[in-house]
Amino acid sequence: MSSAVLRGRTQSLPSFGLSALGVRMATFSETAVVIAAPPGGEFQSWGWWVLGATGLMLVLSLFFSFLDGWKLRKHSYEEQVEVFLKDLRSGAVTRRGHIDLDPLKYTKLTDKDADRIGEEAGYYRQTFGTKGRWLFLRSAASEDENS
């Protein structure tokens, strides 16, 4: 049995038969815990630059998204509908075929308004899994009319 000092008194700890093999167990007063990164695992100064640049890009993205909505807040409902339709018709198509619009830009349009206006223009809005974005798909019937 090994002994250990615990709160000023000595306490016996089981040695599991290791003393017969010549292995001496250290007492609590003899051990020290050292936590260190493995060699080459330190966070270098370039890591802080990358982290800072990523944070700056996120903040700028949020700011410019807010700025778009701020510009359109003074426009009437009808003007926002015109801008919405222009963006819907000329919007960039994602790799899945959606037209991605930011609802924060159109401050006076609700989800129901966007559905109705998009449907009148021949687009259908995906409502599941959009993470707050407005994703529109061109209907097959309206593509046939334009061809």
C-alpha positions as CSV (number, residue, x, y, z in Angstrom):
1,M,0.0,0.0,0.0
2,S,1.2,3.5,-0.8
3,S,0.5,6.4,1.4
4,A,-0.8,9.8,0.3
5,V,-1.2,13.1,2.1
6,L,-4.8,14.4,1.9
7,R,-5.6,17.6,3.8
8,G,-2.7,17.2,6.2
9,R,-3.2,13.5,7.0
10,T,-1.7,10.4,5.5
11,Q,-4.0,8.0,3.8
12,S,-3.3,4.6,2.3
13,L,-3.9,4.0,-1.3
14,P,-4.1,0.6,-3.0
15,S,-1.0,-0.2,-5.0
16,F,-2.6,-3.0,-7.0
17,G,0.5,-5.2,-6.4
18,L,2.8,-2.9,-8.3
19,S,5.3,-2.6,-5.4
20,A,6.2,-6.2,-6.0
21,L,7.3,-5.2,-9.5
22,G,9.5,-2.4,-8.2
23,V,7.1,0.3,-9.2
24,R,6.6,3.0,-6.6
25,M,3.4,5.1,-6.7
26,A,3.8,8.8,-6.1
27,T,2.0,10.5,-3.3
28,F,-0.3,13.5,-4.1
29,S,2.3,15.8,-2.8
30,E,4.9,14.6,-5.3
31,T,2.8,15.0,-8.4
32,A,2.2,18.0,-10.6
33,V,-0.3,18.4,-13.4
34,V,1.1,20.1,-16.5
35,I,-1.2,20.9,-19.4
36,A,0.6,21.9,-22.6
37,A,-0.1,22.0,-26.3
38,P,1.6,19.3,-28.3
39,P,4.7,20.4,-30.3
40,G,3.5,22.5,-33.3
41,G,0.0,22.8,-31.9
42,E,0.3,26.4,-30.6
43,F,-2.0,29.1,-31.9
44,Q,0.5,31.2,-33.9
45,S,0.1,34.9,-34.5
46,W,-1.2,34.3,-38.0
47,G,-4.1,32.4,-36.5
48,W,-5.3,35.6,-34.7
49,W,-5.1,37.5,-38.0
50,V,-7.3,34.8,-39.7
51,L,-9.7,34.8,-36.8
52,G,-9.9,38.6,-36.8
53,A,-10.3,38.8,-40.6
54,T,-13.2,36.3,-40.5
55,G,-14.9,38.3,-37.7
56,L,-14.5,41.5,-39.6
57,M,-16.0,39.9,-42.8
58,L,-19.0,38.7,-40.7
59,V,-19.5,42.2,-39.2
60,L,-19.3,43.9,-42.6
61,S,-21.7,41.4,-44.1
62,L,-24.3,42.1,-41.4
63,F,-23.7,45.9,-41.8
64,F,-24.2,45.9,-45.5
65,S,-27.3,43.7,-45.2
66,F,-28.8,46.1,-42.7
67,L,-27.8,49.1,-45.0
68,D,-29.8,47.6,-47.9
69,G,-32.9,47.5,-45.8
70,W,-32.2,51.0,-44.4
71,K,-32.1,52.5,-47.9
72,L,-35.4,51.0,-48.9
73,R,-37.3,51.9,-45.6
74,K,-38.2,55.3,-47.0
75,H,-39.8,53.8,-50.2
76,S,-43.5,53.1,-50.4
77,Y,-45.0,49.6,-50.5
78,E,-45.5,49.8,-54.3
79,E,-41.9,50.9,-54.9
80,Q,-40.6,48.0,-52.8
81,V,-42.8,45.6,-54.8
82,E,-41.2,47.0,-58.0
83,V,-37.7,46.5,-56.6
84,F,-38.6,43.1,-55.3
85,L,-39.9,42.0,-58.8
86,K,-36.8,43.5,-60.5
87,D,-34.5,41.6,-58.1
88,L,-36.6,38.4,-58.5
89,R,-36.3,38.6,-62.3
90,S,-32.6,39.5,-62.4
91,G,-31.4,37.6,-59.3
92,A,-28.5,35.3,-59.5
93,V,-29.5,31.6,-59.5
94,T,-27.9,29.4,-56.9
95,R,-26.5,26.0,-57.8
96,R,-29.8,24.4,-56.8
97,G,-31.8,26.7,-59.1
98,H,-33.1,29.0,-56.4
99,I,-33.2,32.8,-56.6
100,D,-32.0,33.9,-53.1
101,L,-33.4,37.2,-51.8
102,D,-32.8,38.7,-48.4
103,P,-36.1,39.6,-46.7
104,L,-34.4,42.3,-44.5
105,K,-34.0,44.4,-47.7
106,Y,-37.8,44.6,-48.3
107,T,-38.9,46.2,-45.0
108,K,-42.6,46.6,-45.9
109,L,-43.1,43.2,-47.5
110,T,-44.3,40.3,-45.4
111,D,-43.8,36.6,-46.2
112,K,-47.4,36.4,-47.5
113,D,-46.8,39.4,-49.7
114,A,-43.6,37.8,-51.1
115,D,-45.5,34.5,-51.8
116,R,-48.4,36.3,-53.5
117,I,-46.2,38.6,-55.6
118,G,-43.8,35.8,-56.6
119,E,-46.7,33.5,-57.6
120,E,-48.2,36.2,-59.7
121,A,-44.8,36.6,-61.5
122,G,-44.5,32.8,-62.0
123,Y,-42.2,31.9,-59.1
124,Y,-42.8,29.6,-56.2
125,R,-41.2,30.2,-52.8
126,Q,-39.5,27.4,-50.9
127,T,-40.6,27.7,-47.2
128,F,-38.8,24.8,-45.5
129,G,-35.2,24.9,-44.5
130,T,-34.5,28.4,-45.8
131,K,-32.9,29.8,-42.6
132,G,-34.9,33.0,-42.9
133,R,-34.1,33.6,-46.6
134,W,-36.5,33.9,-49.4
135,L,-35.8,31.2,-52.0
136,F,-37.8,31.3,-55.2
137,L,-38.1,28.7,-58.0
138,R,-39.3,29.4,-61.5
139,S,-42.4,27.4,-62.3
140,A,-42.3,25.0,-65.3
141,A,-45.4,26.6,-66.8
142,S,-43.9,30.1,-66.8
143,E,-40.7,28.8,-68.4
144,D,-42.8,27.2,-71.3
145,E,-44.5,30.6,-71.8
146,N,-41.2,32.4,-72.1
147,S,-39.7,30.0,-74.6
